[in-house]
Structures are given as structure tokens and as C-alpha cells.
């Protein structure tokens, strides 16, 4: 099975409003609430593509229950580990003129006992597991080395691991040699700025990107938004470019990750995987709501994705 | 017992942020979530004053459960009637410079069966009831005549009723002759503008206010923020003025209502009731969070409240 790990699950709430304003109440016209956090987004996309998927991680409180209900409605198997604190909420208010306000709550405090309980449950899941997707931020109380621990445990069970995170969690995680590291341009710049390079990263220069990704020390992919992605692996350096798409790119990175691991790919070469991931990611652009893809559109876009060796 | 009715209960979420901005995520530093809606605010204040209180009304979903947990923690007896839809949330982000953003979700859709179920449960509660506080807005699906129906049922059981609402719910509610109508200046202006007067209301002129309140046809009180309140009843016309207070006045109106009905008043004349309500309301100004009062401060302020006949 495919297992996604979301240590900082969220309830993502989106408001449709006429306009934004300060110092007076803004009337919300419609409310959408969905289970979120990167790993859960990936799981929801995989489930929508017909790929069986199990979601673990941490969640708690009333929002945690709402997150679980969302997973169940999306046919994702829910084995999230319960914590006492309330899971975070994100609130995005979108106005008619396209301007938005976004509020990101801090994650819930996780106790040592809760973290150890999760590790035990995670270990028990790995026996049936083929691929683990570790994605998103870490809540307070979970150590920076969390993903490194999870990757090592997964490798002990011969599971492959995709890591998609940022900052200290990324820097510690790559030490455990995940099978693929997937980062966005912003995450790469943030992380490189600290540890990996001398600051000479030029994201408009593919060779510069390749050098940076090589510093990660294993197969790595950086997503470049509308410009596609660059992948550096054992003996391959590939750039994929999707056809131009307009619209809200929120969640496109999670769609890319889902495309990398889903069952529904013709051919299993890195080139065909990357092309499908780029097409699936592009199909999500412009769809309201993170974590939604259009499988039919992705099939059409796949013919238009270009793949080149660098 | 005292029963408060909150047909459009809310989970009131407050964010502390450094500053507000658009088109980029705002990091929330701390999150406060509390049970809200006018009737629930009144109930929480009464409970904090040691007055036994029961809260009914409608609530549903995960937020409904959070609202129930908040009532339990505040020692309010929870007999809210369950509905299928998710109760509304309000989100207020307060920045360091005092600027705020407020988002008010629409209320949950209430079915006819749910409304009828609530009416039946409400009727059963009235046998043990002395005072009913009907406060706040009506959610979709509940008729404008809702409060009129509740007032008539309460009077059939010899319960006294305080009504605090606005708009169509107020205009329909006063037809059932509640024992006291309590409105804010804004609610009075909104409602008068439609039905009660010829538009000649001058809120700076007490006589004009008295004329407007008289149009309600029974005892009525308008709260005027820092300027106190004007009350018009059978044979009395009273103005109360609290000492000046600085700070956030959110919830001061609900504190006023709680002061009108709580057990903890020396003397039961309209004058002493009104003076205590004004002092309690003033004690809530500047306390972060709606629905919080300072009993000790209220006792000090009570000596400084002026009461005059108009």
C-alpha cells in the first residue's frame, strides 16, 4: 500500500467574500472546509485517482474529527494517531477581485508520549507498505529529526520514501537518504540558503538548479511552478515542462507528488513518471480548492508535456 | 431557572497576529476559541457570576461539539438541540496596531423537523423556568416569527422574557410582547428605520429615544455604548450612565443583558437593576474576549453609575 504521513494535519477553511476590509465585519457568502496538510492532500488526490491509500500522522480535537470525516468521505483509510491538542486551521478569504487574506494557525503541541505512540503505530503499518510519502511541516513538540527517523524505519522495512518538506525538517530528513526529495522552488531556496550551497543558486539556470539538487545527495526534484520541474537522480538530469495553464496554483505541488507515486501511470521510467506528475500537477491549476485534480485533463496535457535531458 | 436561547450559536475564534496583510499568509501567534452567540454569551456571564443557567438553542457539527465543550467548561447546563449542519464560526484577527479583520460565516441551514424538534424540547423546559433570554440572530430555515413563538410559549408558562435581537426577528418578536426588549443603538436604528417610526429618531436626544422605545409597545431598553442606556417601561423613563471606560466594547451588550437578569443584585427595583446592568457592562469593556465580566470591578463601578429620570 501507499502510506502518507501528515504530522501537522490541518482543517483548511475557505471563505468566499465580496471584498476584504478591516475594522468592520466581513460577511462570508459560502464556506468550504476540507482536510489538509501536504500528506493528506496527496492522499486525497491518490484516492480520487483510484489508487488505494492510507493516511497516518497526528490529529486532535474537533478539527481532528472534521479531518477524519473528510478522509472517510474521500475513501482514504484513516489511521491518524490521536493527540490531545486541537489540530490547526487555515482560513483563506477570497474576494471577488482576486485579493485574498490567509491566516495560518500554529500547529498543536505534541507530547513526547504522543510522538512515541505514533512511532509505534507507524512501525506496525510498514509491514504492509510499499511507498511512504512524508510531507509537510512539523508541529511543536515533534523533533526536527522526525522525518529522518521515519525514513530510516521505512527503509528497514524495504519501503521507498518520498520526502516533501522544508527548513530544518528537510535538512535533517535528507540525512536519512529518502528515495526521492521533492521540494518547491521556495523550499529549495530557503533550505539552500542555510546549509547546502554557497548562495550562488540561480533558479533561472538549470545547471545551477542541478548543482543544488545534487547537494541533497540523492534523487531530488524541484518544482518550478508554471515552468515545470527539474529532476536529478542516479545518472539522470531531466527537465519537464507542462503546457501553460492559468489559475490558482495552490496544491499543484501536492498533485505533482501524487503523480510520482500513483498506480495510474503508463510506463515506469523516471521520464514517464515525471511527465505524468507534471501533467497531473498542471491539471490541478485553476481548480478551486487544493488537492483537486482532473484525470481526464491530465491525460490530454500529458501529450503536451515536454521532457528534455539536461 | 434562567434559560437562554441561542438559535444561531457560534464558535468565536480570535487570532493574535503581528499585522494584517493581503495576498500572503499571515502567521497566527495565538488562537482563542470560545462558545458564542448572544444567548450563550449571556449564559457564560451569568454562570461566571454564580447564577445557575441553562442554555438551549440549536447547534451542530464539529463546531457544535466545541460549543458544547465550552459551555460545560463554564458550568452552563447544555440542552442545545442538535442539528445536522455545522454551526457557524466567526474569525477575528487582531493586529498589534489595533486593526482587526472579522469574518462572519452564514448560519447553518435548519430543517423544519429540526425546528419543530427544538420547539418541543423548549416547551418541556419551560415548566422549570422563571426567566427566558432570547438573544441573537436567526439561522436560515428558522422563521422570522421564531422569537414571537418562543415568547408566547414562555408566557403560557408564566415565564418572563427578555428579547435581544434585530431586524425582522425583532420586529416580529415584539408583537408577542416580551417583558423587556433590549436593543443596541445600531439595532434600534436598523429596526426603527423599517417599521416603528417616521425616521425622526435622534439618538442624541433622550426624548427622541424614549419616543422610539415607546413604539415598541412595552418595556424597552436601548444601550448606547459608553453613554449608558435609556429604559422606558410602565410609568418609568430612566437613563443610566456608567463612568467612562476605555477598550474593546465587544460583548458589553451581552453583559448588560446578563446584569438585568442575574440573581446577584441588591434590590430589585428597575433603577437598581439598570444600574447594576450598566456597571456590569462597563466592567466588561477592555477585557479581551466577549462575554467576560469583572464582578469586583462592577461593584466598584456601581457606585459611580448615575441614574436619572427622563
Contacts between the chains, C-beta under 8 A, distances in Angstrom:
chain1	res1	chain2	res2	distance
A	13	B	89	7.7
A	15	B	103	5.7
A	15	B	105	7.4
A	17	B	103	7.2
A	20	B	22	6.3
A	20	B	101	7.4
A	21	B	101	7.8
A	22	B	20	6.3
A	22	B	99	5.1
A	22	B	100	6.7
A	22	B	101	5.7
A	23	B	99	6.1
A	23	B	100	6.1
A	24	B	102	7.2
A	25	B	102	4.4
A	25	B	103	7.7
A	25	B	104	5.0
A	26	B	101	7.0
A	26	B	102	6.3
A	26	B	103	5.2
A	26	B	104	6.9
A	27	B	104	5.7
A	27	B	106	7.8
A	28	B	103	5.4
A	28	B	104	6.1
A	28	B	105	4.7
A	28	B	106	6.3
A	29	B	106	7.3
A	30	B	106	7.8
A	31	B	89	8.0
A	31	B	105	5.3
A	31	B	106	7.3
A	33	B	86	7.6
A	61	B	66	7.9
A	62	B	62	4.2
A	62	B	63	6.9
A	62	B	65	5.4
A	62	B	66	4.5
A	62	B	69	7.9
A	63	B	62	6.9
A	65	B	62	5.5
A	65	B	65	7.6
A	66	B	61	7.9
A	66	B	62	4.5
A	69	B	62	7.9
A	86	B	33	7.6
A	89	B	13	7.7
A	89	B	31	8.0
A	91	B	91	5.5
A	91	B	103	7.1
A	93	B	103	5.8
A	99	B	22	5.1
A	99	B	23	6.1
A	100	B	22	6.7
A	100	B	23	6.1
A	101	B	20	7.4
A	101	B	21	7.8
A	101	B	22	5.7
A	101	B	26	7.0
A	101	B	101	6.4
A	102	B	24	7.2
A	102	B	25	4.4
A	102	B	26	6.3
A	103	B	15	5.7
A	103	B	17	7.2
A	103	B	25	7.6
A	103	B	26	5.2
A	103	B	28	5.4
A	103	B	91	7.1
A	103	B	93	5.8
A	104	B	25	5.0
A	104	B	26	7.0
A	104	B	27	5.7
A	104	B	28	6.1
A	105	B	15	7.4
A	105	B	28	4.7
A	105	B	31	5.2
A	106	B	27	7.7
A	106	B	28	6.3
A	106	B	29	7.3
A	106	B	30	7.8
A	106	B	31	7.3
